[in-house]
Amino acid sequence: MSTKHVKQIKTIQAEQVIREKTQLEKAESRFRTEATEQKAHLIVEAKERFMKLTKIREAKFMDMIDAREKKYRALLNECMAKGMSSKYKAFHSKHIKF
């Protein structure tokens, strides 16, 4: 092989290395971009699920509070029906509003 052919082969090999590096860098860049987009999507999805769970928990808590309030009100009404003193009835009618 002549020196000219050797130089051409080395030039072609160098160009091939550069093309491969460029393709690899583009692929890595696409991968990073896709990973970032996927991460952002997962974060949004997790926040949405958290908000749904929070709303469900709040609703259950409010139901529990309502049930306790109804139970207390029924107990209070039962006591009133059994004949509490008028002084105690007056106190409750002033201070406890349902």
Secondary structure, DSSP 8 states (H G I E B T S, - for coil): --HHHHHHHHHHHHHHHHHHHHHHHHHHHHHHHHHHHHHHHHHHHHHHHHHHHHHHHHHHHHHHHHHHHHHHHHHHHHHHHTT--HHHHHHHHHH---
